[in-house]
Amino acid sequence: MILNHIWGLYAHPLEEWKTIDSRHESMTFALSHILLIALIPCAAAYYASAYLGWSIGAREATFLTKSSAMTMAVAMYLGIIVAVFALAYLIHWMAKTFGASPTFTQSMELAAYTATPAIMSGIAALYPELWFVTMAFLAGISYSVYLLYSGVPILMHIPEERGFIYASSVVTAGLIMLVVLMVVSAILWTNGLGPAYI
């Protein structure tokens, strides 16, 4: 079922959003989706960091120790889960402003399925060239934003015009969260919690 939703979101997103809305799946289903999908970028990043090495421009490849790569992968996994929960909370919190009254499960479904392309773009880490991973991530983010704009009116049961403003507000708040996460990561990195290189 999870794989069907993933395929549907790429092949025919509007119809798939309607299917997701009509089924009203449980919180467990939305959680299992995100817990499974979040493994993809983490496993790819671990393998790339420990075994393939990251290349930035013409420099020699940089490797992390296996234990450091595992620590970073686990931190990345937890970060993805927390980010999806935060996005779901934002969606739920903003709903009344735009005339919607979703359950938290519906908000979690919207957050989980919207985030799927951005998360799955992490598989690009298997070709650890910075330019390639960046391009794949930008493509994933772009499609996630498209899914958000197309899914909000359907899952929140509001008109498209209001859904557009609602989705724009969520995107803005999501970008602010991303900047905060980057700043916190940079602070932790420079205060001795960075990875160990070989």
Phi, psi and omega in degrees: 000317179299315180296326176298317179297318180298313179299315181298321180295332177273320187278315181212078189300318183297315179295322181292322176299320179295322177295315179299318180294320184287333183278332182046064182288168185280167176299324179301320180294314179297321179293316180297326177299309185288325178295324179285312183295325182294342178291331186300302182293329182292316178295319179295317180294320178299310182298316180296318183290322185270330189241328183263324183084141180267135178247131176238105182067223184268004181290163176291149182299143180251131180244150171258156172295156182298319180293322179292319178297321179293318178300316180295322180294318179294317178298320178296317179300311179297321178298319179295315181298313180297319180297320179293319176297319179296320178296318178298318178298317178300314180300315181292318182294322182280347190304313185297328179300329184253017174077022178250154177221067181281159169282166178295330178297317177297319177297320179293321177299313180299315180295314184296312183285329176293320183285345186307309181298321179296318180292314183293340178295344178296345177296340178297344178297344177292345170243083194284059171255128186305316182297321182290315180296321178297315180296318179296319180295318178297321177296317179296317178297317181300316181289326176298318178297318177300315179298322178298312180297324181279332184273332183303309181298327183284309183284330181269353179056053178229160179298154183301322181298315179290325178298325179296315180292319178301310180297321179297321178295319179295318178299315180299312179296322178296321178294322177296317177299320180297317178296317178299317179298320179295319179295315179298317179299317180296320179296314179296320182298316183279350179255031171092003179258019178282174182283166176257128182264157175271000000 
